[in-house]
């Protein structure tokens, strides 16, 4: 299984990028080759101040680095266009106006019938 390591350190001067890569690489050993572009798994190492977190993920680049906003934008672009909310609202307003006219005409007919009787 090929792997890549992506360390990210913020507000920490003790752990360097190279030392993180060396320690993780020594634990994994030589049985698994490093491949920075065609990896099977990505090892993410995040260090903020004195806290370090590590994740092992698949399809990191395929899923846009797990950026939900980017994933949703790509999903919307792949869908066929649908009616916008504004055009639907305009259609509702037009339908309401037509109904109002019909009701008004009906009430005029009722008034005319009442006067003739």
Secondary structure, 3 states (H helix, E strand, C coil): CCEEEEEEEECCCCCCHHHHHHHHHHHHCCCCCECCCCCCEEEEEEEECCEEEEEEECCCCCCHHHCHHHHHHHHHHHCCCCCCHHHHHHHHHHHHHHHHHHHHHHHHHHHHHHHHC
